[in-house]
Amino acid sequence: MSGSGHGTFRVVEVSPVAEETLTRALEERAAEGWAFQSIHFVMREGSHRPAMAFLFFARGSAGALPRRRARAGSRPRRS
């Protein structure tokens, strides 16, 4: 999916969810020039382990993450 001037996005499904499969998916897409955006896990009822994971990547102007705004009433972080 892409939009004019907004970059391109990619969603990768990973199953089974394990350190090796997640690492492989992240490294393969990074080598292709994709910027990691987020990960979402799908849980099974009655299990503590995720059934699958969706990795979200972006390329182009969409690859830059927006800066998070401080919530109203929150204190700035100390260095």
C-alpha positions in Angstrom: 0.0 0.0 0.0 1.4 3.4 -0.8 0.2 7.0 -1.2 1.5 9.9 -3.1 4.4 11.4 -1.2 3.7 9.3 1.9 6.1 6.3 1.3 5.4 2.6 1.2 4.3 0.2 3.9 4.8 -3.5 4.4 3.2 -5.9 6.9 4.9 -9.3 7.6 3.2 -12.1 9.4 5.5 -14.3 11.6 4.4 -17.7 12.8 5.6 -19.5 14.9 6.6 -16.6 17.2 10.1 -17.3 18.5 13.2 -15.2 18.9 14.8 -16.8 15.8 11.8 -16.2 13.5 11.3 -12.6 14.7 15.0 -11.8 14.3 15.1 -13.3 10.8 12.1 -11.3 9.7 13.5 -8.1 11.1 17.0 -8.6 9.7 15.7 -9.6 6.2 13.5 -6.5 5.9 16.2 -4.2 7.3 18.6 -5.5 4.6 16.0 -4.6 2.0 15.8 -1.0 3.3 12.6 -1.2 5.3 12.4 0.7 8.6 10.7 -1.1 11.5 7.6 0.6 12.8 5.8 -1.7 15.3 5.0 -5.2 16.3 1.5 -6.6 17.2 1.0 -10.0 18.7 -2.1 -12.3 18.3 -2.8 -14.3 21.4 -4.6 -17.6 21.8 -7.2 -18.0 24.4 -5.8 -19.9 27.4 -2.2 -19.4 26.3 0.5 -17.0 27.4 2.4 -17.4 24.1 1.4 -15.5 21.0 0.0 -17.5 18.1 1.5 -15.1 15.5 3.0 -11.6 15.2 2.6 -8.9 12.6 5.6 -6.7 12.0 5.0 -3.3 10.4 7.6 -1.6 8.2 7.8 1.6 6.2 10.0 2.9 3.4 10.4 6.5 2.0 8.9 9.4 3.9 6.7 7.0 5.9 9.9 5.5 7.4 10.4 8.4 9.8 8.6 8.0 13.1 6.8 11.1 14.3 8.0 12.5 17.6 5.7 11.6 20.5 4.0 14.5 22.2 3.9 14.8 26.0 0.5 14.1 27.5 -1.2 16.9 29.3 -0.1 16.9 32.9 2.9 14.7 32.4 6.4 15.6 33.6 9.3 15.8 31.2 11.8 12.9 31.4 15.1 13.5 33.3 18.4 12.7 31.7 
